[in-house]
């Protein structure tokens, strides 16, 4: 699933391609992906709108319109939001196509069809996307060890589950949670009520630079993720534990292991994360 660095990269790569363009037509090949309003109303309201800029909230991609309406997308497992010249052939599983007045098309493709699109009108309260339930962003000035401790130390969940909770911290996903806990030297199965002040400090300090490094590398591609121009991410060689099961730890040489934590595949070094 694309996580914060991937959505941030899509946001940044789409911005110069679509900002200032108007949507001249909307072709919906799979109406089930339109979650709000109805597909008919979605298309009717969005056609003729001018795109102002792009944004992101957690793992949600935001396309802000001149009317102050917002096109909201969640890519889920395999979604892609691409801007291409009109003459480019469609990727397989392209389900929604926004024709633009700059001879380009904004295309939403999704092989597994879990992705979602919403149109939030300027005068609507957003009680349908889940954005209102998100916690703060990792780059928020309020984020730090005290924030994590306040939100999680009284709970009895694993630290892996705790930092993945989107109501606590928006945007962190499975890839970067594993990377953060490795950088902090914390076992992913530890319960949050056993984490020390020093460990909260290490976890909080690890999160922003790991995310920023991935953004600088265009995100991480394993199979489906592409940025807004159709390019793969370059961050995979820099991962320390994720998808490195059976390989030696770059820090100590111990074999990287994979277990299930809260139903999620979890990669860690049993020596560095005792």
N, C-alpha and C positions, 0 to 999 in steps of 0.2 A: 504493500500500500504506500503510495506517495505520502511522505511526512512533511514536516515544516520546511526543511531545506528544499525539497522538490517543488512544493507549491510556491514557495518564495521565488524559486528559479523560473517556474512557469509564469508567475506574475511579472517578473522583471523582463523576461524575453518577449512576452506578449505586448507589453506596454508601448514600445515604439512602433509596433506593427498595426495596432488597432486604435490607439488613442487619437481622437479627432475624426475617426471614421463614423459614418452613419450606417445603421442596419437597414438594408433595402428589402430583404426577404428572409423568412425563417422557414426552413424545411425540416419537418419533424418526421423521421422515419420510424422511430420507436416511441410512441406517446407515453409509455409506462415510465420513462425516465424523467418526465416532467412532473414534479411532485406538487407544485403550487404556482399559479392557479391551475385551472384546467388547461390542457394543451391548446385548445382553441383560444382562450383568453391570453395565455402566455404569448402565442404568436401575434395576436392582434395588438397587444400592448407594446411588444418589443420592436415591431417593425416601424421604422421612421425615427427611432431613437438614436441619438448621437452618443458615442462612447467618450467619456471624459478621461478616465484613467483606470488602472487596475489596482486591486488591493488584496489583502490576505488577512484572515482571522483564524488562527489555529491551522487546521488542514483544509479550510474552506477558501476557495478562490473567489474573489469579488471583482465584478466588472461594473464600475460605477457609470451611470448614465446621466446625461445632462438634466433630465427631469428630476434627478435625485432618486429615481428607481435604481435598484441594484439587481443585476443578474448574478446569482450565486451558484457555484458548482462545487460538488464534492466528488472527487475522482474515485473514492473507495479503493478497490483492489487493482483494477487494470485500466482506469479511465485515462484519457488523453485529451487535452484541449490544445489544438494546434491552429496556427494561422498560416495559410498557404495561398499562393496564387490560385486563381479560379481554375486554371487549366491543369493543375496537378491532379493526378488520379486519386480517387478516394481510397483511404486505407480500409481494409476489411473492418466490419463492425462500426462503421461511422453512422451514428444514429440521429444527430442533429447538426444542421448546417445553417450558419448565419451568413448571408451574403452581405458584403460590405461595399460601400461606394468608392473604395480605393482599389478595385479589381482584385481584392482578396476575399477569402472565406475563412471564418472562424468555425472550426469543426470539432465536434465532440464525438470521440470514438471510445468504445468500451467493450472489450471482448467478453467479459463475464457479466456485463449488464447490471452491475451493482451501483454504478454511479448515479448521481441525482443532479437535477437542475431545478432551481426555483427562481421566480421573479418576485422580489419584494418591492411593492409600491412605496412611494415616498411617505404616504400617510398611514402605512400599515405597521402594526406591531409584529415583530418577528416571533411568532410562537409556533413556527413550523420547521425551521431548519435545525434547531439545537444550538445555534450560536449563542443564545442568551444564557445557556448553562455552562459555557466554557469558563475555565479559570483564567488567570493572567497569562500574558505571553512571557517566554523566557528572557526576552530583552527588556521587559518592563522594569522601571526603576524600583518597583516594589519587590521584585524577585530577589531572593537570597536565601541563605541558610535558615534564618529565623522564619521566613515565610513557609518553607518546606516543613520545618519542625512544627510550626503552629498547626498546619493542615494535616500532618500525617502522624505525628509522634504518639497520639492517643489511640490510633487505630492498630489493629492486629492483622494487617495484611502484609504480604511480602513487599520489600522495597521496590522490586520490579513492578508489581501491580500499582504501588503507590504513585510512582513517578509517571506511570502510563495513564493515570486517571485524568481525563481531559477536563474535569471540573476543578482540578487542582492546577494543572499546568497545560496550557493549550498548545498542541502541535507536536509534542514529543511522542514518537512511536517506537515500535519494537526494535528497529535497527539502532537508533541512537540511544535508547535506554540501555541496551547491552553495552554500547561503547562508553557511555557515561559511567556505568557501574564498574567497568574495567578500569577506566582512568582514575576513579576514586578508590579502587581497591576494596570494593564492598561486594560480598557474596549476594547474588540476586535473590536468594531464598531467605535472607534475614528479614525478620519482622520489623515493621517500622517503629514499634515501641522499644526496640533494642538499639536503635541507631544512636551513636554518641554525637555530641556537639561537633567534635572534630570531623566525624564522618559526614554530618549534614553540610559542614563547610566544604569538604572536598567534593561532594556531589553537586552542590550549587555552583561551585567554581568551575566544574567540568562542563556543565551544560552549554552555556553560551559559546565558548570557543569551538566545541565539537560541532555545533550547528552551523556556526559561521564558516568553519573550514569546509564543510560539505557544500554550503551555498557557493563558496568561492570555486569549488570544483564542479559546479553545475548539478549537484545532487548525485544520488547513487542509483545506478541502473543494474538490476539483475535480469529482468526479462522485459517488462512492459513500459516502464517509465521513459518518457521523452519530454524534453522541455517544449516551450511554446513554438519553437521553430523546427521541432522534429529531431533534435540532437539528443544523444544519450548522455547521461551523467558520467563524470570522470572520477567519482569519489571512491569507488570500490577498492582500488589498491591501497587506500589509506585506512581501511577498516582494520581494527586490531583483533576483534573476536567474532564479529557477526559473519556468518557463513564461512567460518574457518575451522569447522569441526574436524578434529583429527590432525590439524596442522600444529607446528610448534609455536608457542607464545613468543612474540617478538621481544618480550621483555626478559623472560626467564627460561624459555625453551620447553616448558611443560606443555603437554598436549592439550589443546583447546577442546572443551567438552560441550555437548549440547544436551539440555534437559528441558522438561516442561515446567513452567512456572505460571500458575494461573491460566493454564491452557495455551500458553504462548511458547513457541520454541525460543529457548534462551541459551545464548552462547557465553561462556566464561572461562577464565583460567583458574583451575582449582588451587594453584599455588599463589598467584597474585591476589586472589579474591577469597582468602581463607575466611 
